[in-house]
Amino acid sequence: MSSNKSVLASIAAALSGFLFGFDTVVISGANLPIKELWQTSDWFHGTFIMSMALWGTVVGALLAGIPTNKLGRKTTLVWIGVFYFVSALGSALAPDPYSFSLFRFIGGLGVGVSSIAAPTYISEISAAHNRGRLGILYQFNIVFGILIAYVSNYLLEGVGGEADWRYMLGIEALPALVYTVLVMRVPQSPRWLLRHRRDHEAALAAATRLTSNAAAAQEMVAAGTVSPEEASAKKASLFTAKYSKPLLLAFLIAFFNQASGINFILYYAPEILEKAGFGTSGSLFSSIVIGLINLIFTLLGMALIDKAGRKQLMYIGSFGYIVSLLMVAYGFYTGAAAEFKLVFILMFIASHAIGQGAVIWIFISEIFPNQVRAYGQAWGSGTHWVFAALITLTGSLLINSLEPWVAFAIFGGLMCLQLVFVHFMMPETKGRSLEDLEKELMG
């Protein structure tokens, strides 16, 4: 069923993940300069400067099911690019912390909506045998965007003097513009056209653009065709007993993703590394190493996700989380060398990339039935971003009021609970059609 056309469409949609990663982490380079410039309190800095984008992400994720279903996956993806573009320029030119926070909020809306629309679109145009590999393109682009943000911050340090942070934030407008142009050229999701527009002819035309031949296009349309029973059924409500299992699975995988401390480390990487013993320049360069390790192990996850499966990668990631977080806590507690702490921080990043990072968006996009997939994605992604915002909101206070080893020990303990979740509750979804998974999870 799949062809180079569907791969190219998946890549275009997944580029929203690049902007997601870039926008999320680029603030780390502007963190300390902005704090010095506007002389805000730790509370204001954490609540508005650092986490306002994440609150935008929460709102975007929770509401994303509406435009993703009403306007369509493609149209929503186009608007995401517009949001990123406006946010980048506005944040770079902001004259005060209030307007800065507003434009960061707009960028957060783009991040939140993209975490729904892009995985949903990719899962719906993919075949069962390669849905994992195409789905993880989104995560690959997130970590690639994170790496490029770290590199960009490092290269732009000092370029604009005290205002170099404006260049760090404003440069995102360029990839946002490129992404918007590219995603305008992809077709709508055939499954969306069938289920939300009941337009068989348009769905067949879209499937033909995505596949290599007419037979494959017919197969794609047949797989997503609405049955007479579904067509006559009332509009599905997500929060009903029959969806309780996928709702719980999405909540738990999203909760544990953030309970690992990943956003705490990515957002505050330079500050954490300074506390570990690196100088300011060394902490920025070490942040690049973090981004590079993230990228390498995401590529490994891409190679394994349709072979080893989602659950096996979560096992690997969980064990890696536990060892690395507890060893970082030990390093801070004993005053070990900065290099010792960095090694285990990198192990943590690798564990995240091959485990949670590789699995979360694919898994959530797979476990909900077709008729509520966008709203299910919004539930899982919204849960993820609420906890991400809470952790980032308290991060500035956490890093300055607690000993670092305490924070890392807490995260390590929570990952022991994730291992229990993976072993006893998480189903394996590799190689299964979306319709077969629906039958299993609906009982």
N, C-alpha and C positions, 0 to 999 in steps of 0.2 A: 504493500500500500504506500509506503513512504518513497520519496524521491528526493533528488537534490533540491527541487522546488520547495518542498516542505521543510527541508533543512535550512534553506536560505530564509524562509519566512520565520522559522523559529529563531534563527540568529538575529534577525532584525528586531523581533519582539524582545529577545533576551538582552538586547543592548540597553533596554530600560534598566536592567540590573546593573550595568556599568555606571549609569548615572546615580542609581540607588547607592552603590558602594562609594562612589566618589563624594556624593553629597553628604553621606552619613559621616565619613571620616575626615573630610577636608577641614572641618571645624577644629580638629585636634591641633593643627598648626597655628590656628588663630586664637586658640584658647587663652594662653598666657598674655599675648600682646593686647587682646581686647580687654582682659581683666585689668591690666595696667593702664590702658587708655581711659576707660570709663570709670575705674575705681569703684566697681560695684561690690556688694557684700557677697560672701560665699553662697548665701541663700538665693539672692537675685541672680547671680552668675549661673548657678546650677539650674534654677527654675526657668529662666528666660533665655539667657545666652546659649547655654549648652543643650538644654532639653526641649526648647520650644519647637524645633524641627521634629522631635519625636512625638510631641503632642499633636502636631499636624499629621504625623504618620498614623497615630492612633485614630484620629478623626477620618483620615482618608481610607484607612483599612476597614473601619467599621461601616462606612457609607459606600465603599467601592462596589458592593454588590448591585447597587441601584444603577449607576451608569454602565457597569459591565453587562448587565442584563438588558437595560432599556435602550442604550445607545449602541451596544455591541462591543465585542472585545477589541476590534481594530480601532474604532472611533475613540474609545477610552484611552487606548495606547497613544494615539496622536495627541490628545489633550494633556497627557502626562508630560510629554516633551515640552509643551508650552509652559506648564507650571515650572519645570526645572529651569527653563530659560529665564523666565521672569524672576525667579528666586535668586539665580546666580548674579544677575546684574543688580537687582535691588539690594542684596546683601553686601555686594562690593561697594556700592555707592551710599549706603546707609549713613546718615549723619549722627545718629544717636542709637542707644541700645534698644529703644522701643520700636523704631522702624526696622532695625536690624532683626529683631525677634519676629516681626510680622513677615518679613520676606523669608526668613528661615522656616516659618510655619507653612508658607506656601510651598516651599520645596519639600517639606515633610508630607504635605498632601500628595505630592507626586510620588514619593517613596511608598506611602501607604497604599495608594491605588495600584501602583505597578506591582506590588507584592501579591495582588489578587489577579489583576487582568492578564499579566504576562504568563504566569504558570498555568492559568486556566486556558488561555489561548493555545499555548504550546501543547498541553495535555490533550486538547481536543483535535488538534491537527496531526497528532503522532499516532503511530501504530504501537501495538502492545509490546513488540519486541525491542523497540528503540525509544520508548517513551521516557525511560530513565535517562538515557544519554542526551536526548534533546531537552528534557526538563532541566537537567543539571547545567545546561548552557546558561540559564538564568543565574544560578549560583556562581558559575565560573565568572560571569561578567561582574557580579557583585564584588568578588575578591580581586578581580583584575582592576576594577574601579578603585578599590581600597588601596591596592599597590600603587596605582598611578597617582592617587591623591597624596600618598606619603612621599613619592618621588617628586611630585610637583611642589609640595610644601618645602621640601629640602632644597630644591633648585631655586625657588623663588624667595627663600629666606635672604633678607637684606637687599633685594632688588628695588623695593620701594621705600627703603628706610623704615621708619616707624609704621608706614602704611603698607608694608609688604603683604599683610594679611588680606588686604583688599584684592590684590592680584591673585592670591591663593584661592579666594572664593569666586572671583569674577571669571576666571578662566573656564569654569564649568559651562558657561554659556555656549562655547564652541561645540563640544560634543553633544550638548542638548539640541542644538540646531541640526547637526548631522543626523542624529537619531530621528528627529521629527520628520525629516525629509524621507529617510529610508522606510520608516514604518507606515508612511502614507501609501506606499506601493504594495503592501501585502494585502491579500484578500481577507474578507471576513471569515470567521470560523463557520464551516458548513453545519456543525452541530448546533451552533447558535441560531443560524438561519432556519434550521428545521424546527427547533424546539421553541424559539421565541418569536419567529416570524411566520412559521408554517409555510415557508417559501421553498418548495422542492426545486424549482428551476434555478433560483439563485444559488441554492446550496450545491447543486450539481455543477454550476459554472465555477463556483469557488473551489470545489473539490478538484475540478479539472485543472485549475491553475496550480494546485498543490501537489498533484500526482503525475506520474509519468505516462499514463494511458487512460483511455475511457473506462476500461474494466475496473481499474483501481479506483477511479473516481466514483463509479457506481457502488463499489464495495464500501467506500467511505460513507457515502450517503445512506446506504442500506443500514449500516451499523448505527447511525444516529437518527434514523427515522422514528418518529413518534408513533407508538401503537394507538389503535382506536381507544383503548382503555385509558391511556395517558391523556389523549386529546380531550376526552370527555370528563376527566377528573378535575376536581377543584384545584385552584392554585395551591401548591404545596407550601406548608409552613415549616420552617427549619426547626423550631423549638417544640417538637412533639416527641412522644416516647419512641417512635420508630427510628428516629435519628439519634437516639441517646448514645449509642456506641461510637459512631464517628465524631459526634460532638465532644465526647470525653477524650477520645484519642487525640483529636486536634488540640484540645485545651492542654493536655498533658505534655505533648511533644513541644508545643509552643512555650509553655511555662518552663520546662527544663532547659530549653535552648537559652533562655535568658538567665536562668538560675545558675548557669555555668559561670557567669560573669563576663561573657564575651564582649558585650557592648561596653562594660566598665573598662575593660582592658584596651579595646580599640579606641574609645573616645579619650581616655586619659593616658594613652601609651607614653607620650613624652614625659608627663609628670610622674608616672609610675617608674619609668626608667631612670629619671633623675633621682628619685628616692632610693632606687636600687644601687645608685653609685655612679651613673653616667653623667657627664656634663650636658649642657643644653644642646650643643651641636651633635654630640655623641648620641643623645637620646633621639634626635630627629633621624639620624642615620640608622640607628637600631630599629626605629619604626619601619623603615624601608625593608629591613631584613624580616620583620614580622609579616609585612605584606607579601614578600616573596615566598616565604614558607607557606603562607595561606594559599597562594596561587599554585604552588607545586603540588601540595597535597589535595587541593581541589581537583587538579588534573588526574591524580591517582584515583580519587573518588569517582570521577567520570568514567575511568576505565573499568572500575569494579562494580558500579551500581547495578548494571543489568546482568552481571555474572554472579557476584557474591550475594547481591540482594540488599534491600534497605535495612533489614534487621541485623544482618551480619556487620554492616558498616557501623550501625549504632552500638553494637557490642564493642567493636574496636575503639570507637570514639569514647565510650563510657569509661573503659579501663584506662585509656590515655588521659582523660580528664582527671580521674581520681589520683593517679600517680603524679601528674604534673602539678596540679593545684596544691596538693599536700607538700610536695617538694619545694615549691615556691614559698609556701607558708614557712616551711622549715628554714629556708634560706634567709628570709627576712627576720625570723625569730632569733637565729644564731648569728646574724650579721655576716653571712657568707659573702664571698666576692660577687661583684656585679655580674661577672661572666657566668657564675653558677646560676644565678637567678634567671639570667637571660636564656640560658639553655633550656630550662624547664618552662619558661614562658613560651618559647618557640615550640616545645613539645605540646603545650596546651593548644596553641594555634593550629598545629598539625592535627591534633586529635579532633578539634572542632571541624576543620576543613573536610576531613575524611568521614566524619560521623554526622553530627547535627547539620553542619553547613551543607553537606551534599544531599541530605535526605529530606529536611523539613518541608521545603516548598513543594517537592515532588509528592511526598507522602500525603500532605494535606489536600493537594489537587486530585489525588486518586481515590480517597476514601469516602467522598460524598457523592450521592447519586446525581445524574445529569441535571435533573430539574432544579436542584438546589445547590449546584456546585459553586456558583459564584458567591452565594450567601454563606455557604460552608467555609469557603476560602476566607471570606471576610471575618468570620468568627475566629478561625485559627490564627489568621494574620493579626487581627485586632488584639487577641490575647497576647500574642508575641510582642506587639508594640506597646501595649499597656505596661507590661513588665519591663520592657526595654526603657521606656520613659521613666518609670519609677526608679530603676537602677541608676540611670544617668542623672535624674533629678537629685538623687541623694549622693551621687558619686563624689562631688566636690566636698561635701561634708564628710563622707565616708573616708576619703583619702587624707583628710586633714584632721579628723577627730579620733580615728581609730589607728592602732598600729596596723601596718599593711598585712602582717601575717594573720591577723584575725579575720580580715576580709577574705583572704585566699583560703583559709581553713573552713570558713562557712560555705564558700562555693564548692569546695571539695566534698564536704559532707552531703550537700544537696545532690551531687553527682552520684553518690552511692544510691540514692533513691531513684535516680534516672535508670541505673542499671537494673533495679527491681522492676521498673515499668517496662523496660525493653524485654526482659526475660518472661514476664508473666502476662503482659497485656498486648504488646505490639504485634500485629499480624504482618506477615510477609506479603508484599504486593507485586513483586517483580513478575514479569511475563504474563500478567493477568489483564484481560480486557476490562475497561471501566465498567461495562455492563455486568461481567461476572463478579467483580468486586462488590458491586451494588447488591447483587443477590446474596452474597455471603454476609455482608455486614448488616443487611436488613433482616437477617435471620431466616 
